[in-house]
Amino acid sequence: MYCLFPQGDFKKGAEVPEDEFVLLGDIAMAYDVIAVEAKKEEKTFLDHFCHLLVHGCLHLFGI
């Protein structure tokens, strides 16, 4: 069965065996929203996309 929030099953400080991985979560990116925000903030689409991607990754890492 697929767990919607698998991070709840992972104990803080627990080690992950080398042959396994931990699903941190998903990052959803909306093309139209990124395009509008990039134009509003006078950034290129790629710069804003990368900014949001890094921001999302940091959230998944708990930073």
N, C-alpha and C positions, 0 to 999 in steps of 0.2 A: 504494500500500500504506500502511496506517495504521501509524504508529510508536507503540508503547506509551509510550515515553519521549522525546518530541520535544525536550525541553530539552537532551538530549545532543547534538543536532545544532546547537545555537545556541552560537556562540563568544562567550565573555565579552568584552564591550566592543564587539561587532559592532553596527552600526546596522541598523535594520529600515526598509526602504523605506516611505514614507508610505501606499502602497496595499496593504500587507500587515500582518499581525498575527502575534504570537507566542503560541502556546498555552502558557500557564504551567503548566497542570495542572487537576486536578479537585478539588472539595471535596465530600465525601460527608457528609451529615448524617443521623443516625438519630433520628427523632422520639421513639421510646420512650426511648432513652438520654438524650436532652436533657431529656425530661420528668422522668425519675428523678433525674438529676443536679441539675436546677434545684430540685426539691423538697428534696433532701438539703442543698443549699447555701443554701436559703431565698431563692431568686431567682425572679423570674417566668420563665416559659418564654421569652418574647420577649427579656428581658435576657440570659439564658444563651445563647440561639440567636445573638444578635448578637455576644456575646463570642466564641463559637466561630467564627463566620464571619470576624470581624476577625482572630482568631488564625490561621485557615487562610490568609487572604489574605496576611498577613505572611510566613508560611512560603513561599508561592508567590513572593513578591517577594524572597525570600532574606534577610529581616530576622530 
